[in-house]
């Protein structure tokens, strides 16, 4: 059945971030399901520096607008939602995403939305749009919240998680100018690739880390796509977009050793030539698995180390310890895989001795690339509940705080002390993170050419460096400008 009588717009608000090279996979999955069922749908990935995309959204005059919202993007999302209400007031405004799933009633009020989608959105959005196309009642749709005519919050029965992920069509990347996302140096951190993108092979995470909100949308039970289904998508990306590298965005790709080994064997059998990276948990480390990953094209595994203190790791419910961390890095390196380690500072139980333990462990495991963040409470997480109960939140302005911007929590360290701790940590890894590129002349030549072609980005990066004394921040500030300016130059060229 064709549903050409309504127009649907799916909106992804952005903020200034180099992560803008990551496509909005969630919306692209929803778009794919809607297209498969005959709906007219467009995706608007709205960047903070280009309101022409907002003008295009208004000109489209959609009957339905679905907007995904992340907590860090709330201020930008509010700006866009105000324009939607002003310019296309007759459209049905639907919101979703992890922020909305965690705070449905508050989000409905804040964004003046008609419907909030709670949890996975593909089939909920399909059912809602089908009701709208048929002019039938949608209030019994599972997995939604809304405000009644009396202003009372109502939520329907939860929608079950999608058990067979192979049912979903591939993300509808063709609805975006996907070339704009295939930007060197790519999204495998610490590695240069020309045309890299992201793929999800599973949903859900069994771990209980107190700061992570993944379970809000995808739950604790892990659901897997079939290996052949994933590899079909790999081949499509190579054929349609000439992709040369893929980062697997699963919370933990290495949960099932047997699946990973079969996955790698089939990559080799199908002669798929890609550079691959993924996220792993230290407790899943296995030499046989890592060696097979290396044969199949994996070059890097990313580990969330977080701390070198077992006390802090226990308080974070990380399900890891220093011994497991050391073993995982040893096995990965022995197998020929590069390692990336992420660390967090400002955890609720962290004291000076714990910081020093982290510094020592980081030096001992010596990852190829290291990055550090400030622990940040997000709605729907155990950490947010703890932070509110203990009055730890010292600054909730998300424009100035966040994973890298600045610390949000004040427990045992002041903001100034935490900034110094992170700066000290990152200086330890300057040589590993960046100067090691000098051993790869073609990489450093490409990097220097980028800097030369975008001199104002160098100025912005230098300004950030002077503020934080962290070289990583220079790089990321430059890359944010580079992505923005590259898109602007491309659009000017296309309009000639």
C-alpha positions in Angstrom: 0.0 0.0 0.0 1.4 3.4 -0.9 1.0 6.1 1.7 1.8 9.1 -0.5 -0.9 11.3 1.0 1.3 12.5 3.9 4.9 13.9 4.1 7.2 13.0 6.9 10.3 14.9 8.1 12.8 13.3 10.4 15.1 15.9 12.1 18.4 15.5 13.8 19.7 18.6 15.6 23.5 19.0 15.8 25.8 21.0 18.0 29.5 21.9 17.3 31.2 18.5 17.4 33.5 16.5 15.3 31.1 13.6 15.9 29.1 15.3 13.1 30.9 12.9 10.8 28.8 10.1 12.3 25.6 9.7 10.4 22.3 9.7 12.5 21.8 6.0 12.3 18.7 5.9 14.5 16.8 8.3 12.2 18.1 6.5 9.1 16.7 3.2 10.4 13.3 4.8 11.0 13.4 6.4 7.5 14.2 3.0 6.0 11.2 1.4 7.7 8.9 4.2 6.6 10.2 4.1 3.0 9.8 0.3 2.9 6.1 0.8 3.8 5.4 3.4 1.1 5.8 6.7 3.0 7.3 9.9 1.7 10.1 10.8 4.1 13.0 13.1 4.2 15.8 13.4 6.7 17.2 16.7 7.9 20.5 16.5 9.7 20.6 20.1 10.9 24.0 21.5 11.6 24.5 24.4 14.0 26.3 26.5 11.5 23.8 26.2 8.6 20.2 27.2 9.0 19.6 26.6 5.3 18.7 23.1 6.4 16.0 24.6 8.6 14.7 26.6 5.6 14.6 23.4 3.6 12.6 21.7 6.3 10.1 24.6 6.4 9.8 24.5 2.6 9.0 20.8 2.6 5.8 21.5 4.6 5.7 18.1 6.3 2.5 16.8 7.8 4.6 14.9 10.5 7.9 16.0 12.1 9.8 13.5 14.1 12.8 14.9 16.0 15.4 12.9 17.9 16.9 14.6 21.0 20.1 14.0 22.9 20.7 15.6 26.3 23.7 17.5 25.0 21.7 18.8 22.1 18.7 20.2 24.1 19.4 23.9 23.6 19.8 23.4 19.8 16.7 21.2 19.7 14.6 23.8 21.5 15.7 26.4 19.0 14.6 24.2 16.1 11.4 23.1 17.8 10.4 26.8 18.3 10.9 27.4 14.6 8.8 24.3 13.7 5.9 25.5 15.9 6.1 29.0 14.4 6.6 28.1 10.7 4.8 24.8 10.3 2.3 24.8 13.2 -0.1 22.4 11.6 2.4 19.5 11.5 2.2 16.8 14.1 5.3 17.2 16.2 6.8 13.9 17.5 9.9 13.6 19.7 12.1 10.7 20.6 15.6 9.6 21.4 17.4 8.7 24.7 16.7 12.1 26.4 12.9 11.8 25.6 12.8 8.1 26.7 14.4 9.1 30.0 12.2 12.2 30.6 9.1 11.8 28.5 6.7 14.1 30.4 9.3 16.8 30.9 10.2 16.6 27.3 6.6 16.9 26.1 6.2 20.1 28.1 9.6 21.6 27.3 9.3 21.0 23.5 5.6 21.5 23.3 5.4 18.2 21.4 2.2 16.2 20.7 3.7 12.7 21.1 6.9 11.3 22.8 8.2 8.0 21.6 9.6 5.9 24.4 12.3 3.3 23.5 13.1 1.9 20.0 11.2 4.0 17.6 11.1 2.2 14.2 7.8 0.4 14.5 6.2 3.0 16.9 6.8 5.7 14.3 5.5 3.4 11.5 2.3 2.7 13.5 1.8 6.4 14.3 2.3 7.4 10.7 -0.1 4.7 9.5 -2.8 6.0 11.8 -2.2 9.6 10.6 -2.3 8.6 7.0 -5.6 6.7 7.6 -7.0 9.5 9.8 -7.5 7.0 12.6 -6.9 7.3 16.3 -3.3 6.8 17.5 -3.7 7.1 21.2 -3.5 3.3 21.8 -0.2 3.0 20.0 2.3 1.1 22.1 5.5 2.9 23.3 4.3 6.5 23.4 3.5 9.2 25.9 1.4 12.3 25.4 -0.5 15.0 27.3 -4.3 14.6 27.4 -6.6 17.5 26.7 -6.7 18.1 30.4 -2.9 18.4 30.5 -2.4 15.0 32.2 0.5 12.9 31.2 -0.6 9.6 29.7 1.7 6.7 28.6 0.6 3.6 26.7 1.9 0.0 27.1 5.6 -0.4 26.4 6.5 -1.6 23.0 8.6 -4.8 23.0 12.1 -4.6 21.8 12.7 -5.7 18.2 13.7 -9.3 18.5 14.8 -9.9 14.9 17.0 -7.0 13.9 17.3 -8.5 10.4 13.7 -7.4 9.8 14.9 -3.8 9.6 16.1 -2.4 6.2 19.5 -1.0 6.1 19.8 2.7 7.2 18.4 4.9 4.5 21.8 6.7 3.9 20.7 7.7 0.4 18.3 10.3 2.0 21.4 12.3 3.0 24.3 13.8 1.1 26.3 10.9 2.4 29.5 12.1 0.8 29.5 14.9 3.5 30.1 12.2 6.2 33.0 10.4 4.5 35.6 12.9 5.7 39.2 12.1 6.4 40.8 11.5 8.9 37.8 9.3 9.6 36.1 8.0 12.8 38.5 5.3 14.0 40.2 7.5 16.5 44.0 7.8 16.1 43.9 6.3 12.6 43.7 8.0 9.2 41.0 6.7 6.8 39.7 8.5 3.7 36.1 7.3 3.7 34.9 5.7 6.9 31.5 5.3 8.5 29.7 3.6 11.3 27.6 0.4 11.4 25.6 -1.2 14.2 25.6 -5.0 14.5 23.7 -5.4 17.8 21.5 -3.6 20.3 21.6 -3.7 24.1 24.3 -4.0 26.7 24.4 -6.4 29.7 26.7 -4.2 31.8 25.5 -1.8 34.5 27.9 1.1 34.3 26.2 3.9 36.4 26.9 6.7 33.9 25.7 5.0 30.7 22.2 5.6 29.3 22.3 2.9 26.6 19.9 0.6 28.4 17.2 3.3 28.4 16.6 2.8 24.7 18.0 -0.6 23.9 17.8 -2.5 27.2 20.1 -4.9 28.9 19.5 -8.0 26.8 21.7 -8.0 23.7 20.0 -8.7 20.3 22.2 -9.5 17.3 21.8 -9.0 13.6 22.8 -12.1 11.6 26.4 -12.0 10.4 25.4 -12.3 6.7 23.0 -9.4 7.2 25.8 -7.2 8.5 28.2 -8.2 5.8 25.6 -7.5 3.1 25.5 -4.0 4.5 29.3 -3.8 4.4 29.3 -4.8 0.8 26.6 -2.2 0.0 28.7 0.5 1.6 31.7 -0.4 -0.5 29.7 -0.6 -3.7 27.5 2.5 -3.2 29.9 4.8 -1.3 33.4 3.3 -1.7 33.8 3.1 2.0 37.3 2.0 3.1 36.9 1.8 6.9 34.0 1.0 9.3 33.8 1.6 13.0 31.3 -0.8 14.7 29.3 1.3 17.2 27.9 -1.6 19.3 28.4 -1.0 23.0 30.5 -4.1 23.1 31.2 -5.9 19.9 33.3 -8.7 21.5 30.6 -10.1 23.9 30.4 -13.5 22.1 33.7 -14.9 21.1 32.2 -17.5 18.8 30.2 -14.9 17.0 33.2 -12.7 16.5 35.3 -15.5 15.1 32.5 -16.6 12.7 32.1 -12.9 11.7 35.8 -12.7 10.9 35.8 -16.0 9.0 33.0 -14.9 6.8 34.7 -11.5 6.1 37.7 -13.5 4.8 35.6 -16.0 2.9 33.6 -13.2 1.2 36.9 -11.3 0.5 35.6 -8.1 2.0 38.5 -5.6 2.2 37.9 -3.0 4.9 39.7 -1.5 7.8 37.7 -2.1 11.0 37.5 -0.9 14.5 35.2 -1.7 17.4 34.5 -1.2 21.1 35.4 -4.0 23.5 35.2 -4.8 27.2 38.3 -5.9 29.0 36.6 -8.9 30.5 35.9 -10.2 26.9 39.6 -10.1 25.9 40.7 -13.4 24.2 43.9 -14.0 22.2 42.3 -16.4 19.7 39.5 -13.9 19.0 41.9 -11.0 18.7 44.1 -12.8 16.3 41.2 -13.7 14.1 40.0 -10.1 14.2 43.4 -9.0 13.0 43.3 -11.4 10.1 39.9 -10.1 9.0 40.9 -6.4 8.9 40.4 -5.1 12.4 43.2 -2.7 13.3 42.0 -1.3 16.6 39.9 -2.1 19.7 38.6 0.6 22.0 38.5 -0.1 25.7 36.7 1.9 28.3 39.3 1.7 31.0 37.9 4.6 33.0 40.1 4.3 36.1 43.2 2.5 37.4 41.6 2.2 40.9 39.7 -1.0 41.6 37.7 0.9 44.3 36.5 3.5 41.7 35.8 0.7 39.1 33.6 -1.1 41.7 31.7 2.1 42.5 31.1 2.7 38.8 29.8 -0.9 38.4 32.3 -1.3 35.6 32.7 -5.0 36.1 36.5 -4.7 35.6 39.7 -4.4 37.6 43.3 -3.4 37.0 44.4 -7.1 36.5 41.8 -7.6 33.7 42.7 -4.3 32.1 46.4 -5.2 31.9 45.6 -8.6 30.5 43.3 -7.2 27.8 45.9 -4.7 26.6 48.6 -7.3 26.6 46.5 -9.7 24.5 45.4 -7.1 22.1 49.0 -5.9 21.5 50.3 -9.5 21.2 47.7 -10.1 18.5 48.8 -7.0 16.5 45.8 -4.8 17.3 46.1 -1.2 18.1 44.5 -0.2 21.4 42.5 2.9 22.4 41.8 3.6 26.0 39.3 6.1 27.5 39.5 7.3 31.0 37.1 9.4 33.2 37.9 11.8 36.0 35.6 13.1 38.7 33.9 9.9 39.6 32.0 10.0 42.9 34.5 7.9 44.9 37.6 9.2 43.3 40.3 10.7 45.5 43.9 11.8 44.9 45.2 8.2 45.5 42.8 6.9 42.8 43.9 9.6 40.3 47.5 8.5 40.9 46.5 4.9 40.4 44.9 5.8 37.1 48.1 7.7 36.0 50.2 4.6 36.8 48.0 2.2 35.1 47.7 4.3 32.0 51.5 4.4 31.7 51.8 0.7 32.2 49.2 -0.4 29.6 50.6 2.3 27.2 47.7 2.4 24.7 48.3 3.6 21.1 45.8 6.3 21.7 44.4 7.6 24.9 41.5 10.0 25.6 40.0 11.3 28.9 36.7 12.8 29.9 34.8 14.2 32.8 32.2 11.8 34.2 28.8 13.3 33.3 25.4 12.4 34.7 22.7 11.9 32.1 18.9 11.5 32.6 17.9 7.9 33.2 21.2 6.8 34.6 22.0 5.7 38.1 24.7 8.4 38.3 22.1 11.1 37.7 20.0 9.8 40.6 23.0 9.7 42.9 24.1 13.2 41.8 20.7 14.7 42.6 20.3 12.9 45.9 23.8 14.0 47.0 23.7 17.5 45.5 26.8 16.9 43.4 25.8 18.9 40.4 27.8 22.2 40.5 27.0 23.3 36.9 24.2 22.1 34.7 24.9 24.5 31.8 25.5 21.9 29.1 27.1 24.5 26.8 30.1 24.7 29.3 30.1 21.2 30.8 30.1 17.7 29.4 32.4 14.9 28.6 35.2 17.2 27.4 33.9 20.7 27.9 34.2 20.8 31.7 33.3 18.9 34.8 29.6 18.9 35.9 30.0 17.1 39.2 31.7 18.4 42.3 32.4 15.6 44.8 36.0 15.5 46.1 37.6 17.8 43.5 36.9 21.3 42.4 36.3 22.2 38.8 39.8 23.8 38.6 41.4 20.7 40.1 39.7 18.4 37.6 40.7 20.5 34.7 44.3 20.3 35.9 44.1 16.5 36.3 42.8 16.0 32.8 45.4 18.4 31.3 48.2 16.5 33.1 46.8 13.1 31.9 46.6 14.2 28.3 50.1 15.6 28.3 51.3 12.1 29.2 50.1 10.9 25.9 51.0 13.6 23.5 53.8 11.5 21.9 51.6 8.4 21.7 48.5 10.2 20.4 50.0 12.5 17.8 53.8 12.6 17.3 53.8 8.9 16.5 52.2 9.9 13.1 55.6 11.1 12.1 56.6 7.5 11.5 53.9 7.4 8.8 55.0 10.2 6.3 51.8 10.0 4.1 49.6 10.6 7.2 51.6 13.6 8.4 51.7 15.1 4.9 47.9 14.9 4.7 47.6 16.3 8.2 49.9 19.3 7.3 48.0 19.9 4.1 44.7 20.1 6.1 46.2 22.6 8.5 47.5 24.7 5.6 44.1 24.8 3.8 42.2 25.7 6.9 44.3 28.3 8.8 41.5 29.8 10.8 40.8 26.4 12.2 44.4 26.4 13.5 43.7 29.7 15.2 40.6 28.3 16.9 42.5 25.2 17.9 45.4 27.3 19.4 42.9 29.3 21.3 41.4 26.2 22.8 44.8 24.8 23.6 45.8 27.9 25.5 42.6 27.6 27.6 42.8 23.9 28.4 46.5 23.0 27.9 45.4 19.8 26.2 46.7 19.1 22.7 43.7 16.8 22.0 41.5 19.8 22.3 43.5 21.7 19.7 43.0 18.8 17.3 39.3 18.4 18.0 38.6 22.2 17.8 40.4 22.3 14.4 38.4 19.3 13.2 35.1 20.9 14.2 36.0 23.9 12.1 37.3 21.8 9.3 34.1 19.8 8.9 32.0 23.0 9.0 34.1 24.9 6.5 34.5 21.9 4.2 30.7 21.6 4.0 30.4 25.3 3.4 33.0 25.3 0.6 31.4 22.3 -1.0 27.9 23.9 -1.0 29.3 27.2 -2.5 30.9 25.1 -5.3 27.7 23.2 -6.0 25.8 26.5 -6.3 28.2 28.0 -8.8 
